[in-house]
Amino acid sequence: MPAPLEEAWAPAPRDVAATFAFALSRRPVDDARPVLVAATAAWLNEHGRPYGPGLGDVRLLLTRVRREVDALWAMEQALRSGAVALTVGAIHGAALPQTRRLEFAARQGGATALLLPRDLDGLSAAARRWRITAESGAADPDDPRAPGATRLCAELVRARNGRPGRWTLEQDDETHRLRLADRLADRGQAPIAGTGAPSGLAA
């Protein structure tokens, strides 16, 4: 299971889409509650909005705010209500007390909060901190000229109860979830943090 509060960092603009895909993977597969995304208008103008038809069965609540403090408030209220499975906030520089409030609200609502900061500096109550980078897509097994599965690298750089590690994940077009890339799963790569399973969700 994902931790109540995690952070995922995109080192470059080209990694933002991969980071958002990773963020959505933190929603448990059996949790039908919607996902709240809170971001400032400036962030959405810079990085774009999620494409709904590409999200599978995810019900997305997009909250556009003027200030990051408003995004924090929206995340906390949604988490405490128990109405969402996951909140994703494009928030940088949240203070330690603010992240502790998010963690407590996530535990109270039985949900997960994930922050998308501009770096991983500073103190945070996040149990896991991830560095997400986009990778070249897999080759299509039926047509080498066609694009294959989208891939990303998830590097766990800090874990409160676990060891850091790196995993190559790819998008499953049928389930709209992330799974370990086959070439790694075949070699018995260590399970993704928090799963105990060698393949499947990055959850």
C-alpha positions as CSV (number, residue, x, y, z in Angstrom):
1,M,0.0,0.0,0.0
2,P,1.2,3.6,-0.6
3,A,2.1,5.7,2.4
4,P,-0.3,8.3,3.6
5,L,2.0,11.1,2.3
6,E,4.5,10.8,-0.5
7,E,6.4,13.2,-2.8
8,A,7.3,12.7,-6.5
9,W,9.8,15.0,-8.2
10,A,10.1,15.6,-11.9
11,P,13.7,16.8,-12.5
12,A,12.9,18.3,-16.0
13,P,9.8,19.5,-17.8
14,R,9.9,16.4,-20.0
15,D,9.4,14.3,-16.8
16,V,6.2,16.0,-15.6
17,A,3.8,13.7,-17.6
18,A,5.6,10.6,-16.3
19,T,5.5,11.9,-12.8
20,F,1.7,12.5,-13.0
21,A,1.2,9.0,-14.3
22,F,3.2,7.7,-11.4
23,A,1.2,9.8,-9.0
24,L,-2.1,8.3,-10.3
25,S,-0.6,4.8,-9.7
26,R,-0.6,5.5,-6.0
27,R,-4.4,5.0,-6.0
28,P,-5.2,1.5,-4.8
29,V,-6.7,-0.6,-7.7
30,D,-9.8,-1.5,-5.7
31,D,-10.6,2.0,-4.5
32,A,-13.3,3.6,-6.7
33,R,-13.3,7.0,-5.0
34,P,-12.2,9.9,-7.2
35,V,-8.8,11.6,-7.4
36,L,-8.4,15.2,-6.5
37,V,-5.7,17.2,-8.4
38,A,-5.0,20.7,-6.9
39,A,-2.7,23.1,-8.8
40,T,-2.3,26.8,-9.4
41,A,-3.4,28.3,-12.7
42,A,0.2,29.1,-13.4
43,W,1.2,25.5,-13.0
44,L,-1.6,24.2,-15.3
45,N,-0.7,26.8,-17.9
46,E,2.9,25.7,-17.9
47,H,2.4,21.9,-17.8
48,G,-1.1,21.4,-19.2
49,R,-4.1,19.6,-17.8
50,P,-4.6,15.8,-17.6
51,Y,-6.3,14.2,-20.5
52,G,-9.4,12.6,-19.1
53,P,-10.0,9.8,-21.7
54,G,-6.5,8.5,-21.2
55,L,-7.0,7.9,-17.5
56,G,-9.1,4.8,-17.7
57,D,-11.5,4.4,-14.8
58,V,-10.1,7.3,-12.8
59,R,-12.6,9.9,-11.9
60,L,-10.7,13.2,-11.7
61,L,-11.6,16.3,-9.7
62,L,-9.4,19.1,-11.1
63,T,-9.1,22.0,-8.6
64,R,-7.6,25.2,-10.1
65,V,-6.5,27.7,-7.5
66,R,-4.7,31.0,-7.3
67,R,-2.2,30.2,-4.6
68,E,-0.4,27.0,-3.4
69,V,-1.7,27.6,0.1
70,D,-5.2,27.2,-1.4
71,A,-4.2,23.9,-3.0
72,L,-3.0,22.7,0.4
73,W,-6.3,23.6,2.0
74,A,-8.3,21.9,-0.8
75,M,-6.2,18.7,-0.4
76,E,-6.5,18.7,3.4
77,Q,-10.3,19.1,3.3
78,A,-10.7,16.5,0.6
79,L,-8.6,14.0,2.5
80,R,-10.4,14.5,5.8
81,S,-13.8,14.1,4.2
82,G,-12.9,10.5,3.1
83,A,-14.5,11.2,-0.3
84,V,-11.3,10.8,-2.3
85,A,-8.8,7.9,-2.7
86,L,-5.9,10.2,-3.6
87,T,-5.0,13.8,-3.7
88,V,-2.2,15.1,-6.0
89,G,-0.9,18.6,-5.3
90,A,1.5,20.6,-7.4
91,I,3.0,22.3,-4.4
92,H,6.5,23.5,-3.7
93,G,8.0,24.5,-0.4
94,A,5.3,23.2,1.9
95,A,6.5,23.6,5.5
96,L,7.0,20.6,7.8
97,P,3.9,21.4,9.9
98,Q,1.8,21.7,6.7
99,T,3.0,18.3,5.4
100,R,2.2,16.8,8.9
101,R,-1.3,18.1,8.6
102,L,-1.7,16.5,5.2
103,E,-0.4,13.2,6.5
104,F,-2.8,13.2,9.4
105,A,-5.7,14.2,7.1
106,A,-4.8,11.3,4.8
107,R,-4.8,8.8,7.7
108,Q,-8.1,10.2,8.9
109,G,-9.7,9.8,5.5
110,G,-8.1,6.5,4.6
111,A,-6.5,8.0,1.6
112,T,-3.2,9.0,0.1
113,A,-1.7,12.5,-0.5
114,L,1.1,13.0,-3.0
115,L,2.9,16.3,-3.5
116,L,4.7,17.3,-6.8
117,P,7.4,19.7,-5.6
118,R,10.1,21.4,-7.7
119,D,12.8,19.6,-5.7
120,L,13.3,17.3,-2.8
121,D,15.1,19.8,-0.5
122,G,13.8,20.7,2.9
123,L,12.0,18.9,5.7
124,S,8.8,16.9,5.0
125,A,6.6,14.4,6.7
126,A,6.5,12.4,3.5
127,A,7.3,8.7,4.2
128,R,8.6,8.3,0.6
129,R,10.3,10.6,-1.8
130,W,10.5,9.7,-5.4
131,R,12.5,11.0,-8.4
132,I,10.6,10.2,-11.6
133,T,12.1,10.4,-15.1
134,A,10.7,9.6,-18.5
135,E,12.3,6.8,-20.4
136,S,12.2,5.7,-24.1
137,G,9.1,3.7,-24.8
138,A,9.3,-0.1,-25.2
139,A,9.3,-1.6,-28.7
140,D,6.0,-2.7,-30.1
141,P,6.3,-6.5,-30.4
142,D,4.1,-6.6,-33.5
143,D,5.4,-3.5,-35.4
144,P,8.9,-2.1,-34.7
145,R,7.9,1.2,-36.3
146,A,5.0,1.7,-33.9
147,P,5.3,3.2,-30.4
148,G,5.3,0.7,-27.6
149,A,4.4,1.0,-24.0
150,T,5.2,4.3,-22.2
151,R,8.0,3.8,-19.7
152,L,9.4,5.8,-16.7
153,C,12.0,5.3,-14.1
154,A,10.9,5.6,-10.4
155,E,13.8,6.1,-8.1
156,L,13.0,5.9,-4.4
157,V,15.5,8.4,-2.8
158,R,14.1,8.4,0.7
159,A,12.0,5.8,2.5
160,R,11.1,5.9,6.2
161,N,10.6,2.2,6.4
162,G,12.4,0.7,3.4
163,R,15.5,0.9,1.2
164,P,16.0,3.2,-1.7
165,G,15.9,1.6,-5.1
166,R,15.2,2.1,-8.8
167,W,12.4,0.5,-11.0
168,T,11.6,0.8,-14.6
169,L,7.8,0.9,-15.0
170,E,5.6,0.8,-18.1
171,Q,2.0,1.7,-18.8
172,D,-0.4,-1.2,-19.3
173,D,-2.9,0.0,-22.0
174,E,-5.6,-2.4,-20.9
175,T,-5.6,-1.6,-17.2
176,H,-4.3,2.0,-17.4
177,R,-2.0,1.1,-14.5
178,L,1.8,0.9,-14.2
179,R,3.7,-2.4,-14.0
180,L,7.3,-3.5,-13.8
181,A,8.8,-3.6,-17.3
182,D,9.0,-7.2,-18.4
183,R,12.7,-7.2,-18.8
184,L,13.1,-6.4,-15.1
185,A,10.3,-8.6,-13.9
186,D,11.9,-11.6,-15.6
187,R,15.2,-11.0,-13.7
188,G,13.4,-11.0,-10.3
189,Q,13.9,-7.3,-9.6
190,A,13.1,-6.3,-6.1
191,P,9.5,-5.5,-5.4
192,I,8.2,-2.0,-5.7
193,A,8.3,-0.2,-2.3
194,G,5.2,-1.0,-0.4
195,T,3.9,-3.8,-2.6
196,G,5.7,-7.0,-1.6
197,A,5.0,-8.2,-5.2
198,P,7.5,-8.5,-8.0
199,S,5.2,-6.9,-10.6
200,G,1.9,-5.1,-10.9
201,L,1.1,-1.7,-9.5
202,A,3.5,0.9,-8.3
203,A,1.4,1.2,-5.2
